């Protein structure tokens, strides 16, 4: 995993905690058979694929609505 991949993906999430959660969730999805959203080799490390997808803007998070507040 390249340091540049991490820095680029961090620029998309603005938070290391969000990046770790997003990358780990996406890595699990790919490991369980989800289609890759980028051109990647079959033997590419799933975490690298997830970080590249995040960097390319294909995977992102939404803020959850807070319950009880309007």
N, C-alpha and C positions, 0 to 999 in steps of 0.2 A: 504494500500500500504506500503510495507516494505521499510525501508531506504536502506537496502541492495540491493533491486531490482533497486533502483535509482542509487546507486553507481556502480553497475555492468553494467547497461546500459550506464552510463556516460563514462565508460571505453571504450565502443565501439564507441561512437560518438566523444569523446574528446572535446565536447562543450555543455554546458548546453542549449544554444539557439537551436542548432541542435536537441538535445534530446527532448526538449519541442515540437518543430515543428513536428518531426518524430512521437513521441508518440501520439500527439493529432490527427494527420492525420490518423494514424493507428487505434486509438480508434474510430474515426468517421466511418471508413470503417467497423470495426467489428460491431458497433452499427447499421449500415445500412444493415447488413446481410452477410458481407464477411466471408468466412470460416476462422476459427482460424487455425494457422499454428503449434500450439502446442496442446498437450493433456491438455484440460482445462474443468472444470465443466461448465455446462450451466449457473450457477449462479455466476461465477467468475466475478469480476469487470473488465470491458473492458480495463481500463488503466493498471491494473496489467498484463493482458494478453499481451497487446501491449509491455510493458516493458520487459516481459519475452521473447517475440519474438525477440526484439531488442538484448537482452543479448545473445540469442542463435544464433544470426547472420542470422536469417530468414528474418528480415526486416532491410533495410539499405538505405542510400541515395547515390546519385551520384552527383558529382559536375557538375553544369551546365556549358556549354561552354560559354565563354564570346563572345558576339556579337561584331563584328567590329575589333577584334584583331586576328591575326593569329599566 
